[in-house]
Amino acid sequence: MFALSRLAKSPLSVSLKCEPPLVEQLRQMHRAVTPGYHLNKKHWNTVVLDGSLPDRLIKDMVEDSYDLVVSRLPMSRRRALGWRPDNA
């Protein structure tokens, strides 16, 4: 799992996995980024999609979360997904 969202919630938010050193930095820089709701606060942030964050930042956070999770899958699963380390 690399993203978790409650689609009926308003405003929409998504929890994303993140590198521990970056977790705190993102929280300090953006009010819309908070500790992961009901998740390990060391590795997860919840991002409120209220229009306050640039689309590019959100996209980068989603891609980073995906790469973190997929990079830890067995090689056969990574190949099946077409993922390579240079995608990270």
Buried (B, 14 or more C-beta within 10 A) or exposed (E): EBBBBEEEEEEEBBBBBBEEEEBBEBBEEBEBBBBBEEBEBEBBBBBBBEEEBEEEBBEEBBBBBBBBBBEEEEEEEBEEEEBEEEEE
